[in-house]
Amino acid sequence: MAAMSELPLLHLQGSPYRQGLQHGRRLRHQIASNVEIYRSRMTTSGLSEEGLIERSKRYLGTFTREDAAYRAIMDGIAEGSGQAILDIALLNARYELLYSAWSEFGRPTAESIRSECTAFGGAEGVFEGSGVQIGQNWDWFTGVEGALLQWKHGDTTVLGFTEAGVAGAKIGINSSGIGLCVNGLGASADDWKIDSVPFHLRAWRILQSTSLQGAIGHAVAPRPACSANFFVGSAESGVATVETSPLGSRVIYQAGTEPLVHANHFRAPEALGVHQSWLESGRVSTYHRCERMETLLQKETAPVTAERLHAAMRDHDGGPIAICRHPVETDPVELQTHTALAVHLELDSKRFNYTWGPPCEAEFTTVGL
């Protein structure tokens, strides 16, 4: 396996606005590319140009109302990158804009768009080596540009992955031993018009938390506009996965030596009364990946070694619907997806191990906090 390209690592300093300015200047070209890609993906998903402007304006207002510091980072990113603030709002609200469009207009029809992300984790004794570990394959559109950001929030240092132009981070670790991975979920109750804390703002807050319960609190409150799963770990308190939807939230704690695994479906939709309409078109990848990861991590005696874990993340069973995903060449380019990022987070030793691109094509790069 060759070492693939590593992500840029930005050490952000100063006020929220200054941090955004550094992000915008350093990732100027990547941000421009992401704006272009997401505008294209959103119009392909059924949103008109006028609808996109209207929704971006609404979310700019939401960020402004909900968190002045986050809004200041967005302003800095816009200034530093030379992008309009509405386009930076579009990137930061891309979760709600895309997922609600898929609920509203029907999910894209390419066979490979079968949802994304397989997350896993466990407390002491589940994985070999020290303590609590979590991770995921983050499967997403090809061509999206990313970066690693490190910044301080009070006494807490955060290291995480973001898409260029998105404030904060959505997958990462901090110096208080908190880690976060994410899964996209969908329910027919999802509605971009629900006034709530957007997904990426929640992730930023979770990664600045100093306790598992604090992190869970940011995940569940208040009622979100769009369903999502936040896979949270704490070096002190273990691992929990937090399924959230407009109809309610559910926290599932990892227990014993069985790893906790989550993909892109609610584990017990009836518990929250959610209807996952987008899964009805035979999109079986999420179930296959979840069961396959559970099988691979349970097939021998615990604890799971790093070699076995990384082999599971590189697994191709099922072809296009496998844990390790590759573009389906016959799909339209704008609908092609792959494992864009594979992450293995060691919360006790505060190590961020990753591959940028499918993990079968690279060795893991380690960044220490």
Phi, psi and omega in degrees: 000135178273154172281119180277182182299139176269155179283146171297141178245117182253126174263102186272139182222159176091199182293164176308317179298316180297321178297318178296321179299316179296316177302310183296317182291315185290328186247027186310310183290321179295322180294316179301319179296316180295321177301315181296314181298313184289325175300318180295314181296324183286321178289325175298330182278000174115354180279135174280163177301319180294318179297322180294318178296314181301314183289323178296319178298317181298318180287330174299318176297322180296312179299319181298316182289320189279327187202106183296322181293317180296318178298322179295322176299315179301318179298318179296319179298316179299312181298312184292328185265348182077017180264153175294145181300329179294326178287327175290324175297319178301316179295317184286337177256015187298332179299305181295319183296316181286311185294322179289327177295321178294323176291322186283314188253000184092141184290154178306150190270349180302136184299333184281344179280078181244050182067180188211155170089128174235114183251154182208162176180168178189156179276186179315129177100342180279314181247149178292151184095193189271134161060208189283133178222141175223170177179182180190160160262120179262104184263128186202181181305143172290152175090347180289135183264138182230176178200162170258135178241141171232133180207168178251139174234102187063237179266000185261129175262134182243138173231122183203169179265139171221163168276138183307124181102348178264124182294150178068208181213159181241347178224120182176192183222162172222172186288351174271005178084017177267139176229154182220134165233166186221152172228136172286136174234161177220141176216153183293344178280351181300138184206113182302340183280350178292123179284113183201175178287119182295159184308309185290331175291321175300314181299317178301316179292319179301316183287349175259005180283156180249000179213159179298316181294324176296318179296315179298321179301318178292329180290318190269336187244141348276189180307123183280160176285325183229141181298148176198161175240129177249116183261105191248139175233153176223129180303330182270324194242004176094205191232140175217149173244133189244103177275126181235146177206166176300341182267355181143176182229159181217129179255126179245120181266141173284138181221152178068208182256006176278126177296151174267133181231142177215137175242231190244030173226153174293134182292328176219079185302329180295334180296330179252355182072027181270150176244118183264073188300327184290346178275352186287345183272028174079022181278092189267357185304317184299319179290319180298312183297318181297310181293320181295316179296318177300316180297313183295326182274350182250353194291342177235182179291147175287162356279161180281126178283160177299323180297316181291321178298312182293327176296321178296321180292338180262010187289135182248013179300127182099356177062241185297340181256018184286172176297314177266112192257147178226152180301141172270112190299335182279351177283153172303141184307321184289351179247006181283137179232163176201174172285101184284328184211134171243131187228135174231111186255124177256105192284327179291314181271359176054052180244133181251104180257132184208160163236138176263106190109174184305135185294342178289347184255005185204156168278156179286135173266137180249128174242124178269148179279000000 
